[in-house]
Amino acid sequence: MRLALFFALLGLINAAESYKILVFNPRYSQSLNNFLGNIADTLVDAGHNVTTLIPIINPHLRDGTHKSNTIYVQPNEEVNKFIEHMDFEEADFFDYNDFNMITSVPFGRDFMGWVNAECTGVLDEPGLVENLQAEKFDVMILENFETCGVALSHLIKPKSLITSAGSVPMGQQGTDLGMASALSYNPSAIISNLDVHSIWSRLWNLYAYFVFDVTWSTSRTEIDALFKARYGPNFPSEIGSQAAFSFVNSEPLIDFGTPTLSRVVPIGGINAKEPKKLEGEFDRIFNLRSKNVLISFGSIVQSHALPLQVKQNILKTVARFPDVTFLWKYEKPNDEFVKNATASTPNLHIQKWTPQNDILADKRLTAFISHGGMASTQETSLRGKPGLFVPFIGDQPRNAGMMQKNGLGKVYHKQDLYNADMFYAAVKDLLENESYYKNAAKIASMIAKKPFSSKELLVKTVEYAAQFGPSPALRPQSFDMSWIEYHNVDIIALFAGIVLIVAISALKVTTFVMKKVLRIVKLKEDQSITNYLANIADTLVEAGHNVTTVIPIVNPNLRDSTDKSIKIHVHPTEEVRKITESMDFEEADFFNYNDFNVFSGMPFGHSFTAWFNAQCEGVLDEPGLIERLRREKFDVMIVENFETCGVAISHLIKPKSLITTAGSVPMGQQGEDFGIESALSYNPNPLITHVDVHSIWSRAWNLYATAVFRAMWYTTRTEIDALFQRRYGPTFPSVYDIGSKAAFTFINREPLIDFATPILSRTICIGGIGAKEPKKLDKDLEHIFSLRNKTVLISFGSIVQSHALPMEVKKNILKAVARFPEITFLWKYERPEDAFAKSALASTPNLQMLKWTPQNDILADKRLHAFITHGGMASTQETAVRGKPGLFIPFLADQPRNSGMMEENGLGKVYHKQDLFDDEKFYAAVKDLIENESYHKNMAKIAAMIANKPFSSRDQLVKTVEFAAQFGPSAALRPQSFDMSWIEYHNVDIIAVLAVFSVIGAFVALKIASFVVTQLSSVVKFKLE
């Protein structure tokens, strides 16, 4: 009856003005209670109708929410049996060892058995699931270390599910969220430090990950079994993979730099509420001395339960600093140890409970001795206090390690608390090492001035998920892959034996073929990168900043695209002019160009790079330019690093911050330069439209495409490195090293239409930054658009010239146009005066041709019905922003991948350029484009989603640049992978060692088996005789 009344009242609460949100917050861990409770309360503060469902597992804990509606599920009989056998206050976590599977695995299984037992109680609660389903929640939020809520969401069916991790994703959580584990450089939860150059350290990290995985495996298996038993064998187990977003209680500015996804939103510090001023006893204690230290080991490890010798050693250390007050959170302040301690040590004060957040915010606090829980480390950094971190269990070692890595204190092993002198030395270092205080103050300032606060990220992401639901584009294909497919084990096994043969064969034919191809290569530069960087410059000018654009003129046929920044031109050198004069830009045959032909691709790439690099020398030779730029003391320098001259020059100019960018999806070595995981088992190479993750051949082709692309463009790095080391000495750093220290990386990528692939926290997606506010069409275009109800635009970009297409292809396009007399086709055709154009216009009344078209303005016009395009990054993004479906005909470079992502999201179709020779096939494709309503429906939704993103590309660009200008690069955002060799990164040395031991083990086992069989045979023979 009470439950029914509650749901009746719930439906009356402000339903029209707020979203309905359900937070699933089982009460079994105080830190997770607080994390989810703060999420709930923050959303209530934002005006939303939030209900928290609280299955009570541990009745000794308090609720984390104080503002949301609450529904309680009382402990069932099985949970109560667990509780009766547990002694929370006397648990010995000091001697507990996460690495000892003999104790850790039973502990994990018992603990999850207790937590999972309450899931049955939730399902058995009369009417609960049905009533929650009837509420039609917009969003359900849960923490998926405990997975009952994930399975429950499939029954409740909210519009959007948001999963979360209350700490760094642990065990299977990372897999559930779709994040790459990166175990060669990303420490496991129970590791505080990972030496990436040590095979043993990396091997230990793999073991730690394995132990943790096994320890907590039943958190998934038991829940899966429960729901399949209740609701049938087809009940899904991959529910979490369909989540709209995932919140992670991580602060990237203090964490290790590791791979993430666009749908993973870090909201670290969400637990840290506005601090209150200390009053009463706490205020009195902090006034006693000029320095104060807080000692607290959290809510799990009880100070009173520590070994007596450890407590005495802490006491000895406190006594050796009589001018410092130590406030110790000690849960039994009336026990015998405390009575003796306070009597003998006047600078020690004991409290059963401490308002940690308020104390850390007090300026009188000097330092913090802590267990390294996630909430404690985040509060410590947020309040600018250094710490001595003594991890005991769970994720505490990794949390402590990240604080040490960022110079915010030291990790201290708990077993070393038995050594009084060592502990004293550590505390002395904590109190006297000024670098900790300097670093802590800087980090606190950086967190306080982040481009977007954790609260903003939380609220706007939830509202976005409530409005639009989950986006398939944000879900990586890795969720659907087996372990063998994900790691390309089948490809490695298949090709291991033939690589040598292929290499030898290639070497024998290369010389002959290369000579044949070099004579027919024609080059052309495009306008897209120029436009992209110019839009960045002009956007920053509009935001009130003083922007200078250095423009080395490589291709004089292109226009400057920046209209608002100060411009410095470097004119072409003699060598650049010679290369330019030898090129025929307008007649280049990109229709027959094949990116996959390494023998044409490599000369193309190398020649193109030589053209770039020749102008780089011109920049260095420009009188006084480098010195002038260095004197300017720029706060930020922004460079696109497909061409890497600017990256190397940044080392000479020395801006406060370097920001690298990619004008498209990172291509070739760009991903490696940015520190981004390539994920080639499911992330299509730029030359690929789609990867069938279950096909070995499709994945192998993707690997081949990557190898081809890298071979084509590798001189973009090697020649620049050679040039600068020739000029400035052999110690001049490589462009890879310089770029690795960038503060941030901008990528011209829109996650809502891209393939879901790994990125980093310092990778900022600013897709659509080039789509300026559209203008009204001029009179000529207005007339064209008024001729018929529907208009289709045909444009193949700035590289592929329509007039240079094969005649048969142009005629087939014309045939298709003629078969739709009720539709106007506007074709961007660079030579409208040529014979074909005159004949076409005369014979086809519904065809219009223009030498140039204002594409952005045309795409924004409501009368445009569809777009036939080459699939350039700018064109695909403008198409999505303006909500127009497309037929995408890729020609070269990243166009195949761009086209593929549009088809993947139902925004049109990919059409192979060679199929333009088939007029019937092309007609059918155009007919489908015009008539298929699903394309228009999907496009309308995508356009709305992009327009209503939580944070626009412009906001992300401007605020990130301002943050970099103020603080410079953050070491925490730079992944250790930059410092690793290929062998270390892929753990090849570990694999080799394990392979050798496996072979030896198999050999020994075989010998033993052979010996045993021989002996048994002898015995049998003896008995028979």
C-alpha positions, 0 to 999 in steps of 0.5 A, a space after each residue: 500500500 505504501 509503495 503504491 501511494 509513493 508512486 502515485 505521489 511521484 507522478 505529481 511532482 513537477 513532471 512537466 518541467 523536469 526529467 524523471 531519473 532513477 538512481 539505483 544505490 544499493 547500500 553496501 559501500 559507504 564510498 559508493 553510497 556517497 558517490 551515487 547519492 551526490 549524483 542524485 542530489 546534484 540532479 535534484 539541485 538542477 531541478 529534476 525529479 530524482 528517485 533513489 532505489 536503495 536495497 539495504 545490504 549493510 544496515 550499518 551504513 548511512 544513505 548518501 542522498 539527502 534530497 531525492 525521493 527514496 525507495 527502500 528494499 529491506 534485507 532479505 533472510 539470506 542477507 541477514 544471515 551474512 550480516 550476523 556472521 560479519 564483524 565490520 569493526 574488527 575486520 583485519 584489512 592490515 594483513 589482507 593481501 590482494 595478491 594472495 588468491 588463496 585469501 582474496 578469491 574466497 573474500 571476493 566471492 563471499 562479499 559478492 554473495 552477500 551483495 548479490 543476495 539482496 538482488 533476489 530481494 529486489 526482484 521479490 519485492 511485491 509490485 516494485 519492478 512493475 511500478 518502476 517500469 510504469 514510471 517510464 523513467 527518462 534515465 536510470 543511473 547505477 554503479 556497475 561494480 555490483 551488477 544487479 541494477 544493470 540487469 534490473 534496468 532491462 526490466 524497468 526500461 528507462 529511455 537511457 541507461 547511464 552506468 558508472 564507476 565509483 572509482 577507476 574502473 576495476 576488474 570487469 568494469 573497464 570491459 563493461 564500459 568498453 574501455 581498452 585496458 592498456 595493461 602495458 602502461 595502465 596500472 591495475 587497481 591494486 598496483 601503485 606504480 608501473 615501470 613500463 620499461 621493466 618486464 617484471 613490473 609489467 608482468 606483475 601488473 598483468 598478474 594483478 589484473 588477473 587476480 582482481 578479475 578472478 576475485 570479483 568475477 561472481 559480481 557478473 556470473 551470479 547475477 547473469 545466472 539469477 536473471 536467466 533463471 527467472 526470465 529465461 535463457 535469452 535474458 541478455 548479458 550485454 545490457 551495459 554495452 547499450 548504455 548512453 553514457 558512463 560516468 567515471 569517478 576520475 579526475 584526469 588532472 591527477 589520474 594516469 593518462 589512459 585510453 577512454 571513450 567519448 561516451 565515458 564522462 569523468 566526474 571526479 570530485 563530484 563527492 566534494 561538497 561545498 566545505 563548511 567553516 570548522 566550529 567548536 572542538 575542531 576549530 579549537 584544535 586547529 588553533 593550538 599550533 601553526 601546523 596541523 596534520 589529519 590522519 584518517 584511514 577511511 571508513 573500511 580500515 578501522 584505526 583501532 583495529 590496526 596492530 598495536 605495534 603499528 599504532 605505537 609507531 604512529 604515536 612515536 612519530 607524532 611525539 617527535 613533532 611537538 610543534 605540529 598538531 595531529 588529529 587522528 580519526 580513531 573509531 574507539 576513542 575510549 579504548 586503553 591505547 587512546 587513553 595512554 596515547 593522549 596522556 603521553 602525547 599532548 599534540 595528539 587529538 583523537 576524534 571518532 569522526 571527522 568532517 574530512 572535506 571541511 578539514 581539508 578545505 581549512 587553510 590551517 591544515 598542513 598535510 593529510 596522512 590517508 589510506 588513498 581512497 578515491 574520494 580522499 585523494 580527490 578531496 586532497 587534490 581539490 583542496 590543495 593539500 599534500 599527502 602521505 598515502 598508506 594504501 590497504 585494499 582495493 583501488 587504494 594502491 593505484 589512487 595513492 600511486 597517481 598522487 605520487 606520480 603527480 608530485 602531490 605526496 608519497 606512497 607508503 607501504 602499510 607493512 612499513 608502519 612496523 618501522 618507526 624510523 622509516 615512518 618518521 622520515 616519511 612524515 618529515 618529508 611530507 611536512 618539509 618538502 616544498 615541492 608537494 605544496 607547490 604542486 598541490 596548489 597548482 593542481 587545486 587551481 587547475 581543477 577549480 578552473 577546468 573548462 567544464 566542472 564535474 557538476 556541469 558534465 554530470 547535469 548536462 550529460 544526464 539531460 542530453 541522455 534524457 532528451 535523445 536516448 543512447 547514440 549507437 555511434 558512441 558504442 564501440 564494436 569491440 563489445 561484439 567481438 571475441 577475445 581472439 577477434 579483438 586482439 587479432 590473434 587469428 590474423 597473427 597466427 595466420 600471417 606469422 608463417 608468410 610475412 617473411 615470404 611476402 617481404 622477400 617477394 616485395 623487395 625483389 619487385 619494388 625496384 622495377 615497379 617504382 620506376 614505372 609509377 613515378 612518372 604518372 603521379 600528379 599532386 594536389 593540395 586541398 583547402 580543408 586543413 587551411 579552413 579548419 585551422 583558420 576557423 580555429 583562429 577566427 573563433 579564438 579572435 571572436 572569443 577576445 584573444 590576440 591570435 596570429 596565424 603564420 602561413 607558409 605558402 606551399 600551394 599559392 592556388 589556395 586562399 587564406 581562410 582566416 579573416 580575423 587573425 593577424 597574418 604572417 605569410 612566408 612566401 614559397 622558396 625557389 624549390 617549392 615554386 619548381 615543385 608547384 610548377 611541375 604539378 597540374 592541379 586541375 587535371 589530376 586523375 584521382 578517379 583512378 588513383 588507388 590508395 591501396 597500391 603501395 607502389 603508387 601510394 608511396 611515391 605520391 606520399 613522399 613527393 607530396 611530403 617533399 613539397 611540404 618540407 621544402 617550404 619548412 626550410 623557407 620558414 627557418 630561412 625567413 630572416 628574423 622570423 623565429 626570433 620574432 615569434 620567440 620574443 612574442 612569448 605566446 601562451 599557446 601555439 596550435 599546429 596541425 600535425 599531419 605536416 609536422 614542420 610546425 610541431 618542430 618549430 614550436 620547440 624553437 618558439 617555446 610557447 607556454 602550451 603546445 596544442 596539436 590537432 588533426 583536421 580529420 580522423 587521425 591518419 597514419 602516424 598521427 594517432 601514435 603522435 597523439 598517444 591514441 590507441 589504434 584499436 585496429 581490430 575494430 577501428 576502420 583505417 581512413 582508407 576503409 569504409 567498414 570493418 566486419 569485426 567477425 571476419 579475419 579477412 576484413 580485419 586483415 585488410 584493415 591492418 594492410 590499409 594501415 601499413 600502406 598509409 603509414 608507408 606512404 606518409 612516414 617521411 612527414 616525420 623522418 625528413 623533418 627530424 633530419 632537417 631540424 637535427 641537421 640545423 640545430 644538432 643531433 640532440 634536437 628532439 623528434 617531432 614525436 617527442 615534442 608532440 607528446 608533451 602537448 597540453 591538448 590535442 584537438 580532433 576534427 571529429 564528431 563522436 555522434 557520427 563517428 565510429 566509437 574508438 579510444 581517445 584520451 582525456 587530453 583529446 578534445 573533439 571539436 567536429 563541426 568547428 568549420 560549419 559557420 553560421 549559414 547565410 541566406 542564398 544569393 539571387 542566382 541560387 534562390 532562383 535555382 532552388 525555387 524551380 522545383 520542390 526538391 533540390 539535390 546538390 552534387 559536389 566532390 570537394 576541392 581535390 576531385 575536379 568534376 570536369 576531370 572525371 572520365 567522360 563515361 562517368 559524367 554521362 552516367 551522372 547526367 543520365 541519372 539526373 535526367 530520370 528525375 525531372 521533378 528534382 533540380 540537381 545543382 552540380 559543382 562543376 569547375 569548368 561550366 564552359 566546357 563542351 560537356 557542360 554546355 551539352 548537358 545543360 542544353 539537354 537536361 532542363 533540371 540540371 544546373 551547374 556552378 563553378 563554385 557553391 557556398 556548400 554550408 549555406 546550401 546545406 542549411 537551406 530547408 529546400 535542399 533534399 539530399 547531397 551527393 558528395 565525396 565524403 570529405 570530413 568537412 562535408 560529412 560534418 556539415 551534412 550531419 549538422 544541417 540534417 541532410 542525407 547523402 550518397 557518399 562516393 569516396 575517392 581517396 585519403 580519409 573519405 572512405 572512412 568518413 563515408 562509412 561512418 555516415 552509412 553506419 549511422 543510417 545517414 545515407 549510403 556509400 557508393 564505390 567510385 568505380 560503380 559510376 561506370 554503371 548507370 543503372 546502379 547509380 540511378 538506383 542509388 540516387 533513387 534510394 537516397 531520395 525516397 528512403 525516409 529512414 535517412 531523413 529521419 535519422 539525419 533529423 535526429 542527428 542534427 538535433 543531437 549535435 545542435 543540443 550537445 552538452 558542450 558545443 565544439 566552440 565552447 570546448 575549443 575556447 575553454 580548452 585553449 584558455 585553460 592551456 594558456 593559464 596552466 600549461 601542459 599537465 603531466 597527468 594527461 600524458 600517457 606513459 605509452 609515449 616513453 615505451 618501445 613497441 616491444 614494451 607497449 605490446 608486452 612482446 617480451 612477456 609473451 616471448 618469455 611465457 611462450 618459451 616457458 610454455 614450450 619448456 613446460 609442455 616438453 617436460 610434461 611430455 617427457 614425464 608422461 612418457 616416463 610414466 607410461 614406460 614405467 606402467 608398461 614395465 609393471 604390467 609386463 612384469 605382472 604378466 610374466 
